Structure formats: structure tokens, C-alpha cells
Amino acid sequence: MITLFSSIVLGFFLGMRHATDADHVIAIATIVGREKSLGPAALVGALWGIGHTATVLAVGTVMILFGVVIPPALGHALEFGVGVMLAVLGAQALVSALKKNKVAFAPVAHPHGAMGRPRVSPLRAHAHVHAHGDHVHSHRHGHGNDQHGHAEDATATGWLDRQLGRIGVYHALRPVLVGVVHGLAGSAAVALLALGAIRDPWWGVAYLAVFGLGTVAGMMLITAALAVPFTLSAARVPRVNHLLRLASGTLSLGFGLYLMANILVVAARALPV
């Protein structure tokens, strides 16, 4: 009994180590780069861990209790899905960083003029690209009172934030779904590990649950650590923050493409000649 209990306790630390897998860290880095403080960043990690744990526990329990075997082809497809997800997350991070950089750092050369001397009266309507928070668009407007054409928050992004901003799912869904995808791809290996270490099915399920708790704890620590350079540079050195976001997006995109290519090679070798 002591050996069995110690094996389950060991599962907690194995879960923490599992959180440090390269694909997990890269995926969460592209998400946590948007956070402005350590608390929300750690919450992102916890939500990722919850999605991952729920999937591993559900799939692993079915495998352990009912003897269901995941075909290798399905396993390859799920791992390929992780590659696709990493590539998409990386591409989104790159696009977001480039758009923000264009608005924040590009010199303004439009009818407002330079050196504080407007070429066009602020009361005269004109058009140029401008930003409202994260929303960038262009339309004719003036800069006098009531001449902008719409309120500052009357944009598509502002509408979504007003409608969904108070709903927890709106902010939580992304890291949870990322955790679910990772859980689907890795659940078979984790369940087989539990079967090899623990013969009793229900103790095996308990092992998966403790393993999941360790993964949640580990990912919270990792995301908090990853958030430190992002949060410090966001307010003090915006250009460094921009470079960090570009780096995380590029790494995620590249690693996702590598995973997809690797799975395709493995699947091609498995085909009958």
C-alpha cells in the first residue's frame, strides 16, 4: 500500500515535469504575452492545466477501465493537430504584434502635421488610419468636439468587449481549448504509463487525477515565470516587449510546422510498401 501511495504521489511531480514539455511551454508563451500582470498570467496557466487534465482524465479513464486502445493513426492525427494549433497561435501572435507595432511606433505623416503645427485645422474633417485601443480603422473625422463620427468605444472590438467582456468563458476559452488539444494528443501515453506502474484500475484513475493536479500546478508556475519579462517590458520598454512577442510567435509557428512535418514523415514510413 505504501508503494502504491508513493507511486501516486510521484505522479504529482511527474505532472509538474510534464508541464515543461516544449510544445506546452511554447503554446502558453504565445498566450501569456498578452497579459499585463502575473496574476492573470498564472490563471492562464491554471486554465490550460484544467483543460489538459480534464481531457487526460476522461480519455485515460476510458482506456484504463474499459480497455479501449487508441489506434496509432488517430494518435498521429491528434499530434498533427497540436502542430496545427501551435502554428495558428504563432501566426496570430505575429500578426497581433506587427499590427500593434505599426500603430505604436510608426511615425505619423498625415494631415495633423508635425512638430505641433497642424497642416489642417482640427475642426476640418479628414481621413487617416487611427487606433481605438486594439481596434485600427480609417474614416473621415475631425478633432473638434463631437466631430469624430463615433464614440471611442463604438467599434467592433469595443462592442465585443462590452457584450462578452464580463463573461468568464470569453477570456478562459482560449487556454482551456489549447490544454484540451494537448491533452488529447498526450492522454494515451499518460494512461499507458499509469497502467504500467499501477495494476489496479481505480488506483490508476487516481494516479491520472494526481498527475493532472501536478500539471496544473506546474503550468501555473511556468506561466508566471514566462510573464515576468513580458509584464516588466510592457510598461517600461515597449520595444523589448514587442521583440519578445515576435520571438514567441516565431518560435510557436516554427515548432508547429516542425511537428506537422515530423508527423507526416512518421506516418509515411508506417504506410505499407
C-alpha positions in Angstrom: 0.0 0.0 0.0 2.9 2.3 0.8 4.5 1.7 -2.5 1.2 2.2 -4.3 0.6 5.5 -2.5 4.1 6.7 -3.2 3.6 5.9 -6.9 0.5 8.2 -6.9 2.4 10.9 -5.1 5.2 10.6 -7.7 2.5 11.2 -10.3 2.1 14.8 -9.0 5.8 15.6 -9.6 5.7 13.8 -13.0 2.7 16.0 -13.9 4.7 19.1 -13.0 7.5 17.9 -15.2 5.0 17.1 -18.0 4.0 20.8 -17.9 7.6 21.7 -19.0 7.3 19.9 -22.3 8.5 22.1 -25.2 5.1 22.2 -27.0 3.3 23.1 -23.8 5.6 26.0 -22.9 5.7 27.4 -26.5 1.9 27.3 -26.8 1.3 29.0 -23.4 4.1 31.7 -24.1 2.1 33.0 -27.2 -1.0 33.4 -25.0 0.7 34.8 -21.8 2.5 37.5 -23.8 -0.8 39.5 -23.9 -1.2 39.6 -20.1 -0.2 42.7 -18.1 0.4 41.2 -14.7 1.5 38.0 -13.0 -1.9 37.1 -11.5 -3.8 36.8 -14.8 -0.8 35.0 -16.4 -0.9 32.3 -13.6 -4.6 32.0 -14.2 -4.0 31.3 -17.9 -1.7 28.5 -16.9 -4.3 27.1 -14.5 -6.9 27.2 -17.2 -4.6 25.4 -19.6 -3.9 22.8 -16.9 -7.6 22.3 -16.3 -8.4 21.7 -20.0 -5.4 19.3 -20.2 -6.2 17.5 -17.0 -9.9 17.0 -17.9 -9.1 15.5 -21.2 -6.3 13.2 -19.9 -8.6 12.1 -17.1 -11.6 11.4 -19.3 -9.7 9.6 -22.1 -7.3 7.8 -19.7 -10.2 6.6 -17.5 -11.9 5.0 -20.6 -8.7 3.4 -21.6 -7.9 2.0 -18.2 -11.4 0.9 -17.1 -12.7 -0.4 -20.5 -9.5 -1.4 -22.2 -10.0 1.0 -25.1 -7.0 1.3 -27.4 -6.3 4.4 -29.4 -5.2 3.4 -32.9 -1.7 4.7 -34.0 -3.3 6.6 -36.9 -5.6 8.5 -34.6 -2.7 9.3 -32.3 -0.7 10.7 -35.2 -3.7 12.8 -36.2 -4.0 14.2 -32.7 -0.3 15.1 -32.6 -0.6 16.7 -36.0 -3.5 18.8 -34.6 -1.1 20.1 -31.9 1.3 21.2 -34.6 -1.5 23.0 -36.4 -2.6 24.7 -33.2 0.9 25.9 -32.4 1.3 27.2 -36.0 -2.0 29.1 -35.7 -1.2 30.5 -32.3 2.2 31.6 -33.5 0.8 33.3 -36.6 -1.9 35.1 -34.6 0.8 36.3 -32.1 2.9 37.6 -35.0 0.0 39.4 -36.7 -1.1 41.0 -33.4 2.4 42.1 -32.6 3.1 43.5 -36.0 -0.2 45.4 -36.0 0.4 46.9 -32.6 3.9 47.9 -33.6 2.7 49.6 -36.7 0.3 51.8 -34.7 2.5 52.4 -31.7 5.9 53.1 -33.3 5.3 54.2 -36.8 5.9 57.9 -37.4 2.7 59.8 -38.1 2.7 61.5 -41.5 -0.9 62.6 -42.1 -2.8 65.9 -42.1 -2.3 66.6 -38.4 1.2 67.8 -39.3 4.4 67.6 -37.4 6.2 69.4 -34.5 2.9 70.5 -33.1 2.0 72.6 -36.2 -1.2 71.1 -37.8 -1.4 71.4 -41.5 -5.2 71.1 -41.3 -7.5 72.7 -38.8 -8.6 70.2 -36.1 -12.2 71.3 -36.9 -11.9 70.3 -40.6 -12.9 66.7 -41.4 -10.3 64.4 -42.9 -9.4 60.7 -43.1 -6.5 58.7 -41.9 -5.7 55.4 -40.1 -6.0 55.6 -36.4 -6.5 53.3 -33.4 -9.1 52.9 -30.6 -7.3 50.6 -28.2 -6.7 47.4 -30.1 -9.0 48.4 -33.0 -7.4 50.1 -36.0 -9.5 51.6 -38.8 -10.0 54.7 -41.0 -12.8 57.0 -41.7 -13.5 60.8 -42.2 -13.5 62.7 -38.9 -12.4 65.9 -37.2 -10.7 66.5 -33.9 -13.0 69.1 -32.5 -15.8 68.4 -30.1 -18.4 65.9 -31.4 -16.6 65.7 -34.8 -15.0 62.2 -34.6 -18.1 60.5 -36.0 -18.4 57.9 -33.3 -17.7 57.3 -29.6 -14.3 56.0 -28.7 -15.7 52.6 -27.8 -18.1 52.4 -30.7 -16.0 49.9 -32.7 -16.4 46.2 -33.5 -13.8 45.3 -30.8 -15.4 47.6 -28.3 -18.8 46.0 -29.0 -17.4 42.5 -28.4 -15.7 43.6 -25.2 -19.0 45.2 -23.9 -21.0 42.2 -24.8 -18.6 39.4 -23.7 -16.0 41.1 -21.5 -17.8 40.2 -18.3 -18.3 36.5 -19.3 -15.6 34.3 -17.9 -15.7 32.0 -20.8 -14.8 34.8 -23.2 -11.3 35.1 -21.6 -10.9 31.5 -20.4 -11.9 29.6 -23.5 -8.6 30.0 -25.4 -6.2 28.5 -22.9 -8.7 25.8 -21.9 -9.0 24.7 -25.6 -5.2 24.7 -26.0 -5.0 22.5 -23.0 -7.7 20.2 -24.4 -5.8 19.7 -27.7 -2.6 18.9 -25.8 -4.5 16.5 -23.5 -6.0 14.7 -26.5 -2.6 14.2 -28.0 -0.8 13.0 -24.9 -3.6 11.1 -23.0 -2.8 7.7 -24.4 0.9 7.9 -23.4 0.0 9.0 -19.8 -2.7 6.3 -19.5 -0.2 3.6 -20.6 2.3 4.9 -18.1 -0.3 4.6 -15.3 -1.2 1.1 -16.5 2.5 0.1 -16.4 3.1 1.4 -12.9 -0.3 0.6 -11.2 -2.2 -2.6 -11.9 -5.4 -1.7 -10.0 -7.7 0.2 -12.4 -9.2 2.6 -9.9 -5.8 3.4 -8.4 -4.7 4.1 -12.0 -7.5 6.6 -12.3 -6.4 8.2 -9.1 -2.9 8.4 -10.5 -4.2 10.3 -13.5 -6.1 12.8 -11.3 -3.0 13.5 -9.2 -0.9 13.7 -12.4 -3.3 16.3 -13.7 -3.1 18.3 -10.5 0.7 18.4 -10.8 0.3 19.5 -14.4 -1.9 22.4 -13.3 0.5 23.5 -10.6 3.5 23.2 -12.9 1.9 25.2 -15.7 0.8 28.0 -13.2 4.5 28.3 -12.1 5.7 28.3 -15.7 3.3 30.9 -17.0 4.0 33.2 -14.0 7.7 32.9 -14.8 7.2 33.5 -18.5 5.0 36.5 -17.8 7.8 38.3 -15.8 9.7 39.6 -18.9 6.5 40.4 -20.7 4.9 42.3 -17.9 8.1 44.2 -16.9 8.9 45.3 -20.5 5.3 46.2 -21.5 5.3 49.3 -19.3 9.0 50.2 -19.2 10.5 49.1 -22.6 7.7 48.6 -25.2 10.1 47.8 -28.0 11.6 44.9 -26.0 8.1 43.7 -25.2 7.4 43.8 -29.0 10.5 41.8 -29.7 9.5 39.2 -27.1 6.1 38.8 -28.6 7.6 38.4 -32.1 10.1 35.8 -30.8 7.3 33.8 -29.1 5.1 33.9 -32.2 8.0 32.9 -34.5 9.0 30.0 -32.2 5.5 28.8 -31.9 4.9 29.0 -35.7 8.2 27.3 -36.5 7.8 24.5 -33.9 4.2 23.9 -35.1 5.4 23.5 -38.7 8.2 21.2 -37.5 5.8 19.0 -35.6 3.5 18.7 -38.6 6.4 17.8 -40.9 7.7 15.3 -38.4 4.3 13.6 -38.1 3.9 13.4 -41.8 7.3 11.7 -42.1 6.4 9.2 -39.4 3.0 8.4 -40.9 4.6 8.0 -44.4 7.1 5.5 -43.0 4.3 3.5 -41.4 2.4 3.0 -44.7 2.7 -0.4 -46.3 5.1 -0.6 -49.2 
